[in-house]
């Protein structure tokens, strides 16, 4: 009977460990969420990745907080002729508790310049993520600035 109990206990332990994601898997998942956020096609979809009280710290602007402020800033950015933004996460970290993490990104912003040429700004950024009560990753703080040393957003 003890042997059967021991075998069952070990089996349950192994099964529960098999369902647990590794740190690398959690970090890869967070990087994929950041990539998906980069591909958001509408303001509503973009905001769906952001915590309702999220904070954005854009270059040459004060802190922008909450969906209302962020939506207004998005509208300002999108009113710039030819504006587009994309980024590629370079790395991610997830806490041991699994409810807090960050991603480091390289960013490309393009828009039409005054002389009709496309302007490209390469930037670097950090996004702090936390899980909400439903266990979904939401961006809590996002900060970025221009990095004149970058020539690509890909490694």
C-alpha positions as CSV (number, residue, x, y, z in Angstrom):
1,X,0.0,0.0,0.0
2,X,2.8,2.4,0.9
3,X,4.5,1.6,-2.4
4,X,1.3,2.4,-4.4
5,X,0.9,5.7,-2.4
6,X,4.5,6.6,-3.2
7,X,4.1,5.9,-6.9
8,X,0.9,7.9,-7.1
9,X,2.4,10.8,-5.2
10,X,5.5,10.9,-7.5
11,X,3.2,10.7,-10.5
12,X,1.1,13.6,-9.4
13,X,4.3,15.6,-8.6
14,X,5.7,14.9,-12.0
15,X,2.4,15.8,-13.7
16,X,2.2,19.1,-11.9
17,X,5.8,20.0,-12.8
18,X,5.1,19.1,-16.5
19,X,2.3,21.7,-16.7
20,X,4.4,24.4,-15.2
21,X,6.1,26.7,-17.7
22,X,9.8,27.2,-17.5
23,X,11.2,30.7,-16.9
24,X,12.4,30.7,-20.6
25,X,8.9,29.8,-21.8
26,X,7.4,32.6,-19.6
27,X,9.9,35.1,-21.0
28,X,9.3,34.0,-24.6
29,X,5.6,34.3,-24.0
30,X,6.0,37.9,-22.8
31,X,8.2,38.7,-25.8
32,X,5.5,37.4,-28.1
33,X,2.9,39.5,-26.3
34,X,5.1,42.6,-26.9
35,X,5.4,41.6,-30.7
36,X,1.6,41.2,-30.9
37,X,1.1,44.6,-29.3
38,X,3.4,46.1,-31.9
39,X,1.1,44.8,-34.6
40,X,-2.1,46.2,-33.2
41,X,-4.2,47.6,-36.1
42,X,-6.5,50.0,-34.2
43,X,-6.4,52.3,-31.1
44,X,-8.8,49.9,-29.3
45,X,-6.6,46.9,-30.0
46,X,-3.5,48.8,-29.0
47,X,-5.1,49.9,-25.7
48,X,-6.2,46.3,-25.0
49,X,-2.6,45.5,-24.2
50,X,-2.3,48.3,-21.7
51,X,-3.5,48.3,-18.0
52,X,-6.3,50.9,-17.5
53,X,-3.9,53.0,-15.4
54,X,-0.8,52.3,-17.6
55,X,1.8,55.0,-18.0
56,X,3.7,55.9,-21.2
57,X,6.8,58.1,-21.1
58,X,7.3,59.2,-24.7
59,X,10.3,61.3,-25.8
60,X,9.8,65.1,-25.3
61,X,6.5,64.6,-23.6
62,X,5.3,64.4,-20.0
63,X,4.1,61.2,-18.5
64,X,0.8,60.0,-20.1
65,X,-1.4,58.0,-17.8
66,X,-4.5,55.9,-18.4
67,X,-6.4,54.8,-21.5
68,X,-7.8,58.3,-22.1
69,X,-4.5,60.1,-22.1
70,X,-2.8,57.3,-24.1
71,X,-5.5,57.3,-26.7
72,X,-5.2,61.1,-27.2
73,X,-1.4,60.7,-27.6
74,X,-1.9,57.9,-30.2
75,X,-4.2,60.2,-32.1
76,X,-1.5,62.9,-32.1
77,X,1.1,60.5,-33.3
78,X,-1.2,59.1,-36.0
79,X,-2.0,62.6,-37.3
80,X,1.6,62.9,-38.4
81,X,1.8,62.2,-42.1
82,X,3.2,58.7,-42.9
83,X,3.5,57.8,-39.2
84,X,4.2,54.2,-38.4
85,X,5.7,52.4,-35.4
86,X,6.9,48.9,-34.9
87,X,9.2,47.3,-32.4
88,X,11.0,44.0,-31.8
89,X,11.6,42.8,-28.2
90,X,15.2,41.9,-27.5
91,X,14.8,40.3,-24.2
92,X,12.3,39.7,-21.4
93,X,12.4,39.0,-17.7
94,X,9.6,37.5,-15.6
95,X,9.7,37.5,-11.8
96,X,9.7,34.3,-9.8
97,X,6.1,34.9,-8.8
98,X,5.2,35.2,-12.5
99,X,3.1,38.3,-12.1
100,X,5.6,41.0,-13.0
101,X,8.0,41.3,-15.9
102,X,9.7,43.6,-18.3
103,X,10.7,43.6,-22.0
104,X,13.5,45.5,-23.7
105,X,12.7,46.6,-27.2
106,X,14.3,48.2,-30.3
107,X,11.8,50.5,-32.0
108,X,11.4,52.0,-35.4
109,X,9.3,55.1,-36.0
110,X,8.8,56.4,-39.5
111,X,7.0,59.4,-40.8
112,X,7.1,61.8,-43.8
113,X,9.7,64.5,-43.5
114,X,9.2,68.1,-44.7
115,X,11.0,67.5,-47.9
116,X,8.9,64.4,-48.7
117,X,11.6,61.9,-47.6
118,X,10.8,59.1,-45.1
119,X,12.3,59.9,-41.7
120,X,13.4,56.9,-39.7
121,X,14.0,57.2,-36.0
122,X,15.5,54.2,-34.2
123,X,14.7,54.1,-30.5
124,X,15.1,51.8,-27.5
125,X,12.6,51.2,-24.9
126,X,11.5,49.2,-21.8
127,X,8.0,48.1,-21.0
128,X,7.1,46.9,-17.5
129,X,4.3,44.3,-17.5
130,X,2.1,43.0,-14.8
131,X,-0.6,40.4,-14.8
132,X,-4.2,41.5,-14.1
133,X,-6.7,39.7,-12.0
134,X,-7.6,37.5,-15.0
135,X,-3.9,36.4,-15.3
136,X,-3.4,38.4,-18.5
137,X,-0.2,40.4,-19.1
138,X,-0.9,44.2,-19.4
139,X,1.6,46.9,-19.9
140,X,2.0,49.0,-16.8
141,X,4.8,51.4,-17.7
142,X,6.4,52.1,-21.1
143,X,9.4,54.4,-21.6
144,X,11.5,55.0,-24.8
145,X,13.8,57.4,-26.4
146,X,15.8,57.9,-29.6
147,X,19.1,55.9,-29.9
148,X,21.3,57.2,-32.7
149,X,23.5,54.2,-32.5
150,X,20.8,51.8,-33.8
151,X,20.4,51.0,-37.5
152,X,17.9,48.1,-37.2
153,X,15.3,46.8,-34.7
154,X,16.5,43.2,-35.3
155,X,19.5,41.7,-33.5
